[in-house]
């Protein structure tokens, strides 16, 4: 069954499905997708192999990352380029990946440069695949835990879809989910106590996690790369917009904003409240279909911010036609 799933997966990725593709190609692609859905439902979501930026990783057939990359080839490549620019300034760079999933960010980062990475993920299914992938990696440490704004347990459930998952509080659930603060996790992983970059992808909890770790952030001053989606703020009753003032108060100065497809959008100073409000409003009301990734730089890394901004402009200018 695994061989069939791999063959199906390879066929899906190699079949054109853009608007420019022929009607028969698009029809064939849809039939392959339907077969994929059936296989996932009745065959326990088999594990297949995927070459991501030159690194072979295992992923479940249900994972949508390959399809996203097929449509948006620059999806998530930005974090690799930014970390590479950061490493030029900090040769002893270490990075923390919160919401590491199956290790796809590791593959993207390793494509650019090699440095120690701490991968944290609480979903047991994704973590088991991450653990399998990590057998072939060095300088990667793993933590099976959800990260939150407190270290505690709560009644809830984990909702997963298409290779991503998020926590949902449910007082009627018998499942007790443990969450831990990042600062508590770092007590056990001293190698990353001075990490200069933190990437967070937790489907809505990103800003809450950051606001709970302002003391840690003010000490480390790491570059922060996180998902910003107002849709999820409402679901967890969090005022995510407060993060900009909170970071500004501890010395963060400017940010790069990316579409969720990976495309570079704009840079913004954290004292430009009107532009930040416009960004917030623009990404509101999409029900998670459209959001942005934000990379924030401390004033001590204003040089890296300027370099990363120019790098993104140059990169997208080189890959676009016309």
C-alpha positions as CSV (number, residue, x, y, z in Angstrom):
1,X,0.0,0.0,0.0
2,X,2.9,2.3,0.8
3,X,4.3,1.8,-2.7
4,X,1.0,2.6,-4.3
5,X,0.6,5.8,-2.1
6,X,4.1,6.9,-3.1
7,X,3.3,6.4,-6.8
8,X,0.0,8.3,-6.4
9,X,1.8,11.1,-4.6
10,X,4.4,11.4,-7.3
11,X,1.7,11.4,-10.0
12,X,-0.1,14.2,-8.3
13,X,3.0,16.4,-8.1
14,X,4.0,15.7,-11.7
15,X,0.5,16.4,-13.2
16,X,-0.1,20.0,-14.4
17,X,-3.2,21.6,-12.8
18,X,-2.8,25.3,-13.4
19,X,-5.3,27.4,-15.5
20,X,-2.9,27.0,-18.4
21,X,-3.1,23.2,-18.3
22,X,-5.4,21.3,-20.7
23,X,-8.8,20.3,-19.6
24,X,-7.8,16.6,-19.6
25,X,-4.8,17.3,-17.4
26,X,-6.9,19.2,-14.9
27,X,-9.5,16.4,-14.9
28,X,-6.8,13.8,-14.4
29,X,-5.4,15.8,-11.5
30,X,-8.8,16.0,-9.8
31,X,-9.2,12.3,-10.2
32,X,-5.8,11.7,-8.5
33,X,-6.8,14.0,-5.7
34,X,-10.1,12.1,-5.2
35,X,-8.1,8.8,-5.1
36,X,-5.8,10.4,-2.5
37,X,-8.8,11.3,-0.3
38,X,-10.1,7.8,-0.5
39,X,-6.7,6.2,0.3
40,X,-6.2,8.5,3.3
41,X,-9.7,7.6,4.6
42,X,-9.5,3.9,4.2
43,X,-5.8,3.1,4.5
44,X,-4.7,4.9,7.6
45,X,-3.0,7.8,6.0
46,X,0.2,6.1,4.7
47,X,3.6,7.6,5.1
48,X,5.4,8.7,1.9
49,X,8.7,10.3,1.0
50,X,9.0,13.9,-0.1
51,X,12.1,15.8,-1.4
52,X,11.9,19.2,0.2
53,X,14.7,21.6,-0.9
54,X,17.1,18.7,-1.5
55,X,16.4,16.9,1.8
56,X,14.3,13.7,1.8
57,X,11.7,13.7,4.5
58,X,8.8,11.4,5.5
59,X,5.3,12.9,5.6
60,X,1.7,11.6,5.8
61,X,-0.1,11.4,2.5
62,X,-2.7,13.8,3.9
63,X,0.0,16.5,4.4
64,X,-0.8,19.5,2.1
65,X,2.8,21.0,2.1
66,X,3.7,19.4,-1.3
67,X,0.6,20.7,-2.9
68,X,1.1,24.1,-1.5
69,X,4.7,24.1,-2.7
70,X,3.5,22.9,-6.1
71,X,1.3,26.0,-6.4
72,X,3.4,28.4,-4.4
73,X,7.1,27.4,-4.9
74,X,8.4,30.0,-2.5
75,X,6.2,29.0,0.4
76,X,8.3,29.2,3.6
77,X,11.6,29.7,1.8
78,X,11.8,33.1,3.5
79,X,12.8,31.7,6.9
80,X,15.8,30.0,5.3
81,X,17.1,33.1,3.6
82,X,16.6,35.3,6.7
83,X,18.3,32.8,9.0
84,X,21.2,32.6,6.5
85,X,21.7,36.4,6.7
86,X,21.5,36.2,10.5
87,X,24.2,33.5,10.7
88,X,26.6,35.7,8.8
89,X,26.5,38.0,11.8
90,X,26.2,35.3,14.4
91,X,28.4,32.3,13.5
92,X,27.3,30.4,16.6
93,X,23.6,30.8,15.6
94,X,21.1,28.4,17.2
95,X,17.4,28.4,16.2
96,X,14.2,27.3,18.0
97,X,11.3,25.9,15.9
98,X,8.0,26.0,17.8
99,X,5.4,24.0,16.0
100,X,8.0,22.0,14.1
101,X,5.4,19.6,12.6
102,X,7.3,16.8,10.7
103,X,10.5,18.8,10.4
104,X,9.8,20.6,7.1
105,X,11.4,23.8,8.4
106,X,14.5,21.9,9.2
107,X,14.8,20.8,5.6
108,X,14.3,24.5,4.4
109,X,16.9,25.7,6.9
110,X,19.4,23.0,6.1
111,X,19.1,24.0,2.4
112,X,20.7,27.4,3.3
113,X,23.1,26.6,6.2
114,X,23.9,24.2,9.0
115,X,23.5,25.2,12.7
116,X,21.8,23.6,15.7
117,X,18.0,23.6,15.8
118,X,15.6,22.8,18.6
119,X,12.3,21.4,17.3
120,X,9.2,21.5,19.5
121,X,5.9,20.0,18.7
122,X,3.1,18.5,20.8
123,X,1.1,16.5,18.3
124,X,2.1,12.9,18.9
125,X,1.5,11.8,15.3
126,X,3.5,14.5,13.7
127,X,6.2,14.1,16.4
128,X,6.6,10.4,15.7
129,X,7.3,11.3,12.0
130,X,9.6,14.2,13.1
131,X,11.5,11.7,15.3
132,X,11.9,9.3,12.3
133,X,13.1,12.1,10.1
134,X,15.5,13.3,12.7
135,X,17.3,10.0,12.7
136,X,19.2,11.2,9.7
137,X,20.0,14.7,11.0
138,X,22.7,16.0,13.3
139,X,22.6,19.1,15.6
140,X,18.8,18.7,15.9
141,X,17.1,18.3,19.3
142,X,13.5,17.3,19.7
143,X,10.9,18.1,22.4
144,X,7.4,16.6,22.3
145,X,5.4,19.3,23.9
146,X,2.8,22.0,23.1
147,X,4.0,25.5,23.9
148,X,1.7,28.0,25.6
149,X,1.7,31.1,27.8
150,X,1.8,29.0,30.9
151,X,2.9,25.5,32.1
152,X,-0.2,23.6,32.9
153,X,-2.8,21.1,31.8
154,X,-6.2,21.8,30.4
155,X,-9.2,19.8,29.0
156,X,-9.2,20.0,25.2
157,X,-8.6,18.3,21.9
158,X,-6.2,18.6,19.0
159,X,-7.8,19.3,15.6
160,X,-5.7,18.3,12.6
161,X,-6.3,18.9,8.9
162,X,-4.1,18.7,5.9
163,X,-0.8,18.5,7.8
164,X,-1.5,21.2,10.4
165,X,-3.0,21.0,13.8
166,X,-4.1,23.3,16.6
167,X,-5.4,23.1,20.2
168,X,-9.0,23.6,21.0
169,X,-10.2,24.0,24.6
170,X,-13.1,21.7,25.5
171,X,-14.3,21.6,29.1
172,X,-16.3,18.4,28.2
173,X,-13.2,16.5,26.9
174,X,-11.7,13.8,29.1
175,X,-8.3,14.4,27.4
176,X,-5.8,16.4,29.5
177,X,-3.3,18.3,27.3
178,X,-0.1,19.5,28.8
179,X,1.4,22.8,27.6
180,X,4.7,24.3,28.7
181,X,6.3,27.7,28.5
182,X,9.3,28.1,26.2
183,X,11.4,29.4,29.1
184,X,10.7,26.2,31.1
185,X,11.6,24.0,28.1
186,X,14.9,25.9,27.7
187,X,15.9,25.0,31.3
188,X,16.3,21.4,29.9
189,X,18.0,22.4,26.7
190,X,20.8,24.7,27.6
191,X,22.4,24.6,24.2
192,X,19.6,26.9,23.0
193,X,19.5,29.3,25.9
194,X,21.0,32.0,23.8
195,X,19.1,31.3,20.6
196,X,19.2,34.2,18.1
197,X,16.1,33.2,16.1
198,X,12.7,31.8,17.1
199,X,10.2,30.6,14.5
200,X,6.6,30.0,15.7
201,X,3.8,28.3,13.8
202,X,1.0,27.4,16.3
203,X,-2.2,28.4,14.5
204,X,-3.2,31.4,16.6
205,X,-1.2,31.0,19.8
206,X,1.9,32.7,18.3
207,X,1.3,36.1,19.8
208,X,0.1,34.8,23.1
209,X,3.3,32.8,23.5
210,X,5.5,35.8,22.6
211,X,3.7,38.1,25.0
212,X,4.2,35.6,27.8
213,X,8.0,35.5,27.2
214,X,8.8,39.2,27.1
215,X,11.5,38.8,29.8
216,X,13.2,36.0,27.9
217,X,12.9,38.0,24.6
218,X,14.3,41.2,26.1
219,X,17.4,39.2,27.3
220,X,18.0,37.2,24.1
221,X,16.8,39.7,21.5
222,X,16.2,37.0,18.9
223,X,14.8,37.5,15.4
224,X,11.2,36.4,15.6
225,X,9.4,34.8,12.7
226,X,5.7,34.0,13.5
227,X,2.3,33.5,11.9
228,X,-0.1,36.4,12.2
229,X,-3.8,35.5,11.6
230,X,-6.5,37.6,13.2
231,X,-9.0,34.8,12.5
232,X,-7.4,32.6,15.2
233,X,-7.1,35.5,17.7
234,X,-10.9,35.6,17.9
235,X,-11.1,31.8,18.4
236,X,-8.8,31.9,21.4
237,X,-9.9,35.3,22.7
238,X,-6.6,37.0,22.3
239,X,-5.8,40.6,21.2
240,X,-2.9,39.6,18.9
241,X,-2.4,43.2,17.8
242,X,-0.9,44.0,21.2
243,X,2.2,42.1,20.3
244,X,3.6,45.0,18.2
245,X,3.6,47.5,21.1
246,X,4.8,44.8,23.5
247,X,7.8,44.0,21.3
248,X,8.5,47.7,20.7
249,X,8.6,48.3,24.4
250,X,11.5,45.8,24.8
251,X,13.6,47.2,21.9
252,X,12.2,45.6,18.8
253,X,12.2,48.1,15.9
254,X,11.0,46.8,12.5
255,X,9.4,43.9,10.7
256,X,9.2,42.2,7.3
257,X,5.7,41.1,6.3
258,X,5.1,38.1,4.0
259,X,2.0,36.7,2.4
260,X,1.2,33.2,3.6
261,X,2.3,32.0,0.2
262,X,5.8,33.2,1.0
263,X,5.8,36.3,-1.1
264,X,7.5,39.3,0.4
265,X,4.9,42.1,0.9
266,X,6.2,45.1,2.9
267,X,8.5,46.3,5.7
268,X,7.2,48.3,8.6
269,X,8.6,50.2,11.6
270,X,6.9,49.1,14.9
271,X,6.2,52.8,15.7
272,X,4.0,53.1,12.5
273,X,0.8,52.2,14.2
274,X,-1.4,53.2,11.3
275,X,0.3,50.8,8.9
276,X,0.2,48.0,11.4
277,X,-3.5,48.6,11.9
278,X,-3.9,48.4,8.1
279,X,-2.1,45.1,7.9
280,X,-4.2,43.7,10.7
281,X,-7.4,44.8,9.1
282,X,-6.4,43.5,5.7
283,X,-5.8,40.0,7.0
284,X,-9.0,40.0,9.1
285,X,-12.1,38.2,7.9
286,X,-10.4,35.5,5.7
287,X,-11.2,32.6,8.1
288,X,-7.6,31.4,7.9
289,X,-7.6,31.2,4.1
290,X,-5.3,34.2,4.0
291,X,-2.9,35.5,6.6
292,X,0.7,36.7,6.9
293,X,4.0,35.7,8.4
294,X,5.9,38.5,10.2
295,X,9.6,38.6,11.0
296,X,10.5,41.1,13.7
297,X,14.0,42.5,14.4
298,X,15.4,44.0,17.5
299,X,17.1,47.4,17.2
300,X,20.4,45.7,17.7
301,X,19.9,43.8,14.5
302,X,18.8,46.8,12.4
303,X,21.6,45.9,10.1
304,X,20.2,42.4,9.6
305,X,16.7,43.8,9.0
306,X,18.1,46.1,6.3
307,X,20.1,43.3,4.7
308,X,17.2,40.8,4.8
309,X,14.8,43.4,3.3
310,X,17.2,44.0,0.3
311,X,17.7,40.2,0.0
312,X,13.9,39.6,-0.3
313,X,13.5,42.4,-2.9
314,X,16.4,41.1,-4.9
315,X,15.2,37.5,-4.6
316,X,11.7,38.1,-5.9
317,X,12.9,40.4,-8.6
318,X,15.1,37.6,-9.9
319,X,12.4,34.9,-9.9
320,X,9.6,36.9,-11.4
321,X,9.1,37.2,-15.1
322,X,8.5,40.6,-16.6
